Amino acid sequence: MPAEEALVLSPSDVRNIRSYVQHKYASMPQEQRAEIVADAVTRIIHKQLPAFEESVKRQITSELIRSAVMEQGRPVRADDIFGACLSLDRSIAAIAAPFHAWIERQLQIQCESDVMGRLLDRLAESDGETSGRQVSLWSLLREQLASQPVKFLHDTASTRSAEVVTLPNAAYELLKTKFQRRNLMYLSLCAMLVVATVLHAWSLSRPAAGQMQPPIAMKPVQKVEIAAGGLPMELRYTSIDEDKLIRYLETKSSVLAEQPYFDAIIDAAHAFDIHPILLFAITGQEQAFVPRTKKQAGEIANNPFNVFHSWKEYNTTIHDSAEIAARTIFNLSKDRPADADAFTWINRKYAEDPNWSDGVRSIFGAIAAYVGEK
C-alpha cells in the first residue's frame, strides 16, 4: 500500500474504541472511561510518528485528531502526518533528523539531508491549501525526487512503508495490556494531555474577512468596569501564581511563556477584569498555546486568539490582539442571565461550534488545577 494511503486512525475506529471501553469498563466513572479512550487513540497515532520528542508527538497527535477525525470526519493517513510534520520548524535538528529518517522509511529511499531539506522547503512553500488537495504531498515529493540523486531501496525489511494499523483489535489488545498492569496513575497523567482534543471539535467561527479591521494604534489599556450580569466572580480578575502558570505553559513548549506575550495577556486580563487563565485557555483552544516547534510560531503568537478571523489575516501585536480578545469577552458577557453558564453564554456569539465552550472550560480547569486555583 502506498505510504500516503496507509490508514492510521478513522472516526469509526474511535467509535469502536469508545464502545469497547464503555462496555468493558461500565462500572468506571465516565471521566475515567474518556481518559482510557483518549490514551488509546493517542498511542495508536504515536506509533506512526517520526521519532520526535514526546512533546512534539503530543502536539502533532492533537492536530491530527482535531483536523481529520473531529472536524472532517475522515481517517488519519500517513499523508496527514507528513503535512503536520512539514509545518514544524525544520531548522531544529531534533525535528529535521527524525523527519528525514521517517520519510526515507516511508518511501524506501536514501537521500542526502541537504537535498531533502531543499525539497521539503519547496513543498512547504507551495502547500498553501491542504484541504481538498487532489495530489498528495507524498506524490509531489516523489515527483521532485525523480530528478534528484536519490537511491531507491527495494525489499528491504528495515525500510518498509508504514502498514495499516488494524483496528479495533489492536486497540483492544493495547487496552488489555494496559489494564493488566493497573497503572492508573500513569494512565491519567498521559490521558490528560489529549482528552480535551478527543472529546471536543476545535472548529471555530470568526468574523468574515471582509469585516476585518486594520491594526489599531497601540495605547495603554484602560481598566473598565464590569456591568451587572457580566462574568461570574470565579471568572473575574484575580492575582495568580504567575511562576506556576509559566511552568504550565512550558509543559506545552509555549511561546506565550515568554515576553512580551505573557505580560501582555496578564495586563489585558487585569484591564477588563477577566481571570488571566480564561484568556490563556482561549489561546490553548485556538492555537494549542503556540508551541515553539510550530514553523510560524513568532507570527502566530502575535494573535493567538485568532481575533478578526485568524492570525494570518490579522497579524498585529500581542498587546493589540489580547486587548481585542479581552474586550470581546467583556462585551459578550454584559447581558448574561444569572443562571446561564458563562462559557456557554460567550460561545453563542464567539463561535458557531457549540463545543467551543466545552474545550475552553476544560482547558481552564486544567490550568487552574495546575496553578492551584481549584
N, C-alpha and C positions, 0 to 999 in steps of 0.2 A: 504494500500500500504506500502511495506517495506520502512524504512527510507532512505535506500541508493538509492531507485528508485524514490523518490519524486523529480519531476522536479521543479527547481526554476526559470530558465530562459533558453530559447533556442534561437538560431540565428534567427529563424522565428519570435519569439516574438519581438526581437529587430527591425527586418524589419517592422513588423506590427506597432510598436510604431512610428517608423520613418515615415512611410507612413501616419499614422493618423495625426501626428504633421505637416507634410508638407502640408496636405490638410486643416486642421483646422486653422493653423496659417500661411497661404500662404503669407500674407501681411508683416510678420515679416522678418527681415534680416536672412540670412542663419545661421549666427553665433548664434543668439538667439534661432533659432529652434534646432540647435545642442545641445545647453545647456539644452533645455527642455527635449530632448531625453535622454541625459546623466543623468539628475536628476531623470527622471522616472525609468530608468534602475537601478540606484543606490538604490533608495528607495525600489524597489521590492526585491533586494537581501538583503538589510539591514534587512528587516522584518524576514528573515530566520536565521540570525546570532545569536550566543550567545550574552549575554548582556555585551559585551566588551565596553571599552571606544570608543568614536567616531573615534578617530584617528586610532585605531586598526581596526575598522569596515571598514574604508575607504581603509586601506591597503589590507585587505582580499578581498574586493569587486573588487579593481583594479586587483588583481592577478587572480581572478576567471574570470573576463571579458576577460582579456588578454589570459589566458591559454586555457579556454574552448571555449568561444564564438568566439573570434577573431582568435586564432591560429588553434584550432582544429575543429571549426565549429560545435560544438555539444552542447547539453543542459548542463546547470549547475545543478548538482544534490546535494542532501544533502551529499552524499559521498565525493563530491568535497570540500564542506565546511569543512567536517571532516578532510580531508587531509591537507587543508590550515591551519586549526587551529592546527593541530598536529605539524606543523613546527614552531610554536611560542614557545617562552621561557616560559615553564610552571613553572619555579621557581618563576615567578612573580605572586603574589596572585591575582592580578586584571585580570590575564589571566586564571590561573588554576581553580579558583572557578566558573566563568561563564561557562567555557568549560565543567567542570564536571556536572554542573546543566543541561546544554544543552544536553549532552549525556544521562543523566538519563531520560529527557523528550522524547528524540527520541526513546530510547529503552525500555521505560516504566519499569525502574528498580530503585532500590535503592542500592547504593554501597558505601562502605567506601572510603574516599578520598585517603588513603594510598594504598588501593588495586587498585583503578582506576589508580593512579599515576604509579604504577609498570607496569600495563598492557599497558598503553599508552607509557611508555618508551620502552617497549619491541616492540611495534608496530612501533614506530619511528625508531628504530634501524634496523628493518627488512624490512622497506618500502623504500628501495633504489630506486626502479623503480616504479613510479606511473603510467606512460603512458602504455597502453596496458595490465594493470593488469587484470587477469582473475577472481580473487577473490577480492571482495570489502573489504575495510578497516572495514566496519561495520560487514561483515561476519567473518573476522578474530577476531575482538573484541568479537563477540558473542561466538565464539569457545572457547576463553580464559575465558570468563565469566562463561561458563558452569561448570568449575571446581573451581569456587570461591564462597565465602559466599555472594551471591547476592540475594536480594529479587525481584522477578518479579511481576510487577503490571499488572492488567487486568481491562479493562473497567473503567478506572479512567480518568475523564474528564481533570483533571489538568496535566496528563502525556501523552496526546495523541501525537502520532508521527506526524511530520510535514506533512501537507497536500500539495497537488499540488497547486501551485499558478495559477489560471485560467487567461490566457492572450489571447487576448489583452484587454478584457473588464475591468479587474481590473486596468490595466494601464490607460485606458481611464477615468475611474472614478477618479483615482488619479489626472490626469491632469485637469479634470473639477473642482475638489475641489480646486486644487492649484490656478487656474486662476479665480475662484470666489473671492479669497482673493486678487488677483492682487499684490501680494508681490514680485515684480520683483527683488528688491534688494537682498532679501534673496535667491531667485532662482539663481541669477547669482553667488553669493558667494559660494553656495553649489555646483553648477554645475561645477565651475572652477576646483574643486578638482579632477574630474574624466573625464572631457570631452576629454582630450587627450587620455586617455586609451580606451574610447569607439570608437573614430574615427580612431585610428591607431593600427595596429598589432605590437606586440613587438618582433616578432621572428627575431633574428639577426644571421648574418653569421660571423664566426670566423675561424681562421686557423685550419686545421685538427690537431688532437692530435699528429700525427707523426711529425708535423712541429714545435712543441713547442720547446722553448729554455729553458735551465736551468736558474735559477735566477742569475742575474749578480751581481758582487761585487759592493757595494754601493760606490759612489764617488760624489763629488759636481757636480751639474748640471751646465754645461757651457752654457752661453747665446749664441744663434745662431742668424744669420741674415736671415730675410725672403727675399727670392729671388722675383724678379718681377713676377707678376702673381700668387702670393700666396693668403693668406687670404685678404679679403677686410678690409678697415680700421675699420669698425664697429665690426669686429671680432678679431682685434688685441688687444694686451695687453693694459689695462688702469687700473689705480687705481680705486677701487670701495669702497663703504661704507661697510667695512667688518662686522661691527656690524649688519647691516641690513641683510646681506647675512646669517650670523649665525642665526639671528632670523627667517629667511625664512626656513632654514634647521631644526630649532627646531619645526616649524609647521608640519614638516614631521617626527618628532621624530628621526632625522637622526644622526647616529654615526659620520658622517662626519663633524658635527658642532664642534666636539671635537678635541683635539690634540692627536697625531701628524698629523691627517688626513687633517684638514683644511689647515694648513700652507704648507703641502707637495704639495697639489693641487695648491695653490696660487703660490708657488715657481716654479713649473713646468710650469705653465702658463706664468710666467714672463720670464723664461729662453728661451721659444720657441715663445715669442711674440704672445701669444694666449689670447684672452679675458678669464679671470677666469670663468665667468659664462658659457662659452661654455663647459669647462671641467666638471663643476658641472652638467650641463644639460645632458651630456652623462651618468653620474652616475645615474641621475634620470631615463633616458631611460632604462639603463641596469639593475639597481638594486633598483629602487624606492628610491634612496638616502640612502639605507641600514638602514631601521628602527631598532631601538634598540630592538623592540619586536621580531625580527627575531631570531630564535634559534641560528644560527651560525653567528650572526652579526659581531663578532670580526674577524672571518676568512674572511667573505665576504668583510669587509672594507679594507682588505689588497690589494684587487684587484677589486674595484667596477666598473672598466671599462671592466672587463672580457677580458683583453688582453690575447693573446695566448689561446683562446678558452673559458676558464671560470676560476673563482676563485677557483673551486675545483681542476682543473688540473694544475693550475699555481698559487699557494698560496705563494706569495712573501711578499714584504713590500709595504706600500702605497707610499713611495718615489720611489721605482722601477716601480710600475705599473703606477703611474702618469707621470713619465718621458717617459715611453714607449708609453702611450696614446698620450701625447703631441707631441712626435717625429713622431708618425704615422700621426697625423693631419697635422703636418708641411710638411711631405713628400708628402702626398696625395694632398696638396694644391699647390704644386710648379708650375704646368703647367696649372692652371685653366684659361680658357679663360675669358676675361674681362666681357663678357655678361653672364657667367654661374653662377647660384646661388651656393654659397659656400657650403651650407648644402647638396644640391643635388650632387655636384661635389665630395664631400668627400664620400657620400653614395655609389657611383658607385663601390667602392672597399672595403669600410668599412663593408658593409652589403648587402646581397642578397635582402633583403626585401626593396622594393622601398619606403615604408612608414617610414623607419627608420629616414630619414631626416626630415620628417614632424613632427615626435614625438620630436626629439631633438630641432627643430626650435620652436615648441610650448612651450616646457619647458623653452627654452632660453628666449622667450618673457615673460613668466610668472614671471621668476626670475628677469629679467631686470626691469619689471614694479614694482615689489615689492621693489627693492633696489633703484629705482629712476633713472634708466639708460635710460628710454624711457619716 
